[in-house]
Amino acid sequence: MTTQTLEAQVRQAAGAPGVAIVDLHGDITRVAEEALNAAYQQADRLNPRAIALNFGGVEFINSTGIALIVGLLAQARKSGRRVLAFGLSEHYIEIFKITRLVDFMSVYADEAGALAGAHNWDFHI
C-alpha cells in the first residue's frame, strides 16, 4: 500500500463563529505528524471554541495516527477547546469506539451535524 501524504487545510466554519475546521486529505501515519500538528496550531490561533476535524478525505489511519490524534486531544484539553470529528468511514468510527477516542471527542456524520453539536455544548473546566 502506498501512503498518501497528509494535507490539511484550516478554515473558519461558515455561519458558525467559534468553530475552526481542519480538512484532512491523505493518510494519518507517522509521516503526517508535522502536517497534522501545523494544521492544529493554525486552527488554534483562530481562538475557536471548538476545532472540527474533517476526516472525509482520509483513507487510512494506523496506530501511530491514532496516537497523533490523541496528542491533539491533549493539546485541546490544555487550551479548553472541544474537538469534534466528522466524515469518518464506518470502519474508523468503530476504531474510534474501540480505542475510546469517542470518549474525548464527539463524532458526527457530517459537517452540519458537527457544527450544530459545537453550538449545543457548554465547556466547563
C-alpha positions as CSV (number, residue, x, y, z in Angstrom):
1,M,0.0,0.0,0.0
2,T,1.3,3.4,-0.9
3,T,1.0,6.1,1.8
4,Q,-0.7,9.3,0.7
5,T,1.0,12.3,2.3
6,L,-1.4,14.1,4.6
7,E,-2.5,17.6,3.5
8,A,-4.5,19.7,5.9
9,Q,-6.3,23.0,5.3
10,V,-7.8,25.1,8.0
11,R,-10.9,27.3,7.6
12,Q,-13.4,29.2,9.7
13,A,-16.7,27.4,9.7
14,A,-19.2,29.4,7.5
15,G,-22.1,30.7,9.6
16,A,-20.6,29.1,12.8
17,P,-18.4,31.6,14.6
18,G,-16.1,30.0,17.1
19,V,-15.5,26.8,15.1
20,A,-12.4,26.1,13.1
21,I,-12.4,23.2,10.6
22,V,-9.4,21.2,9.7
23,D,-10.0,19.5,6.3
24,L,-7.7,16.4,6.2
25,H,-6.7,14.6,2.9
26,G,-4.4,11.6,2.8
27,D,-3.2,9.1,5.3
28,I,-2.7,9.7,9.0
29,T,0.5,7.8,9.9
30,R,3.9,8.7,11.4
31,V,4.7,10.9,8.4
32,A,1.6,13.0,9.0
33,E,2.8,14.4,12.3
34,E,4.2,17.7,11.1
35,A,1.2,18.5,8.8
36,L,-1.3,17.5,11.5
37,N,0.3,19.5,14.2
38,A,0.8,22.5,12.0
39,A,-2.8,22.5,11.0
40,Y,-4.0,22.2,14.6
41,Q,-1.7,25.1,15.6
42,Q,-3.1,27.2,12.8
43,A,-6.7,26.4,13.9
44,D,-5.8,27.1,17.5
45,R,-4.5,30.6,16.5
46,L,-8.1,31.4,15.3
47,N,-9.0,31.1,19.0
48,P,-12.1,28.9,18.3
49,R,-14.4,27.4,20.9
50,A,-14.1,24.1,19.0
51,I,-11.9,22.5,16.4
52,A,-13.6,20.1,14.0
53,L,-11.5,17.5,12.2
54,N,-12.9,16.6,8.8
55,F,-11.8,13.0,8.0
56,G,-13.8,12.9,4.7
57,G,-10.5,12.8,2.7
58,V,-8.7,10.3,4.9
59,E,-8.2,6.9,3.5
60,F,-6.0,5.3,6.2
61,I,-5.2,5.8,9.9
62,N,-2.7,3.5,11.6
63,S,-1.9,3.1,15.3
64,T,0.7,5.9,15.1
65,G,-2.0,8.1,13.5
66,I,-4.4,7.3,16.4
67,A,-1.6,8.4,18.8
68,L,-1.2,11.7,16.9
69,I,-4.9,12.3,17.3
70,V,-4.6,11.6,21.0
71,G,-1.9,14.2,21.1
72,L,-4.2,16.8,19.5
73,L,-6.9,15.9,22.1
74,A,-4.3,16.6,24.9
75,Q,-3.5,20.0,23.3
76,A,-7.1,20.9,23.1
77,R,-7.8,19.9,26.7
78,K,-5.0,22.1,27.9
79,S,-6.4,25.1,26.0
80,G,-10.0,24.4,26.9
81,R,-11.1,23.6,23.4
82,R,-13.6,21.0,22.2
83,V,-12.6,18.6,19.4
84,L,-15.2,17.3,17.0
85,A,-14.8,14.8,14.2
86,F,-16.9,14.2,11.1
87,G,-16.6,12.4,7.8
88,L,-15.2,9.2,9.3
89,S,-16.0,5.9,7.5
90,E,-17.9,3.3,9.4
91,H,-14.7,1.3,9.8
92,Y,-12.9,4.3,11.5
93,I,-16.0,5.1,13.6
94,E,-15.7,1.6,15.0
95,I,-11.9,2.1,15.6
96,F,-12.6,5.3,17.4
97,K,-15.1,3.5,19.6
98,I,-12.7,0.6,20.3
99,T,-9.8,3.0,21.1
100,R,-12.2,5.1,23.2
101,L,-11.4,8.3,21.2
102,V,-15.2,8.9,21.2
103,D,-14.9,9.4,25.0
104,F,-12.9,12.5,24.3
105,M,-14.3,13.9,21.1
106,S,-17.8,14.0,19.6
107,V,-18.2,12.2,16.3
108,Y,-20.7,13.3,13.7
109,A,-21.7,12.0,10.3
110,D,-21.2,15.3,8.5
111,E,-20.2,19.0,8.8
112,A,-23.7,20.2,9.5
113,G,-24.1,17.8,12.4
114,A,-20.7,18.8,13.8
115,L,-21.5,22.5,13.6
116,A,-24.8,22.0,15.3
117,G,-23.2,19.9,18.0
118,A,-20.5,22.6,18.6
119,H,-23.1,25.1,19.5
120,N,-25.2,22.9,21.7
121,W,-22.4,22.3,24.2
122,D,-21.0,24.2,27.1
123,F,-17.4,23.5,28.2
124,H,-16.7,23.5,31.9
125,I,-13.3,23.0,33.3
